[in-house]
Amino acid sequence: MSRYTGKLSDLYRSYARVIGQWPADKLRPTHCYKGVLKAQMKTKFDRLNSLRGEELSREAGLVERELEALSNLVSNKYRSQYKVSEALADPVSNKGYYTKLLESIDTAVKSNKRTSLRVD
């Protein structure tokens, strides 16, 4: 890993902190999005480290916006801000579907069966 200095170093630490807070996928632990984010982070910051001047400022601004978006996702900002209505969460056409789906996922995780999820 390259050494980053100044604002780039602060941005790198913030990015690493947010990625560290990313939750593990209980259903697919071998397909972890956190790993993808870490790999992208390394590539992104190595590239940023090679830039200078206005180009660095522009690219760093994009990374700051990306960091803010990731932070919002990790903190569940949008889940809190946009509540799911009862009609959407429990549709009349299939009462209890999402509740059964979540129970099925929890059961699959607990029993270590990740190949088949059933919602009858």
N, C-alpha and C positions, 0 to 999 in steps of 0.2 A: 504494500500500500504506500502510496506517495504521501509525503508530508504536505499538508495544506497550511497556508498562512492567512492571517487577517480575517476578513469577512468570510472567505471561503472555508476557513477552519470552523468558524461558528456555524455556518450553514451545514457543513458536514456533520458536526456533532448533533445539531438539531434533527437532521435527516435520520441519522443513526438511532437517535432516541425514539423517534416516531416508528421506525421500522421495528425496533425492539418491542414496542407495545402492540404490534400487529398480532392478532390472535391466531392461534394454531387452528388448522382445519381438523376437527375431531373425526370427521367422517373419512377424510383422505389425508392422513398424516404424511404420506410420502409425496404428496403434491402440494407443497407448502408455498403459498404466495409470498411469504416472508423471504424465502430464499431467492425468488425471482427479483423482489425489490432490492435485496442486498447486492445481487449481481449487477442490476441496472445502476445502483448507486455508485459502485466502484467504477464502472465504465463512464458514467456521467461526470463524476468528480475528477477522474483522470483527464478527461477531455477539457473540463473547465480549467484545470490546472495549467493546461498548455495554451490557453487563450490569454489575450492581453487587451487592455483598453476598452473601447466601446463594445466590442464583441463580447468580452467577458461580462460587462455590465448587463447587456441584453440577455445573455444566456443565464446568468445568475438570477436575474429577475424571473425568468421562466421557471427555474428550479425553486425559487421562493414560492411562486404560485402553486407549483406541484406539491411542495411541502405543506402548504396551507390546506390544500385539498386532502392530502393524506391524513393530516392532523384532524380535520373535520370528520373523516370517516372513522378514524380510531376512537374519537371521543363520542361517536354516535350523535353528532350534532343534528344531522338530517332526520334521524329516527325520532329525536325529541321534537324537532321543529315541525315535522309533517306527520302527524298521527294518522294511523290507518283507521278508516271508518269501520264501524261494526258491520255495515253492509258488505264491505270488501273483505273483511277478515273472516266473516262467517256467511258466505253467500247462501241465499235461499235455495238455489238449485242443488247445493251439496252441503248440507249442514254438517258442521264439524270436520270438514275436509282438512283444513290447515292444522287443527288441533291433532287429528289423527296422523297427519304427515309429520309433525314435530315429534310426536310420541314414537313413531316408527323410526325416525332418525336417532332419537335417544336410545331406543332399544338396540338398534344396529350398532351404535357406538359401544354400548355397554357389553353386548354379546360378541363384539369384534367381528360381526358379519357386515361387511361393507358392499357386498355384491348385489343384494336384492332388497329393495325397499318396497313394501306393499302398503297401499292405503285402500282398504276395502270398505 
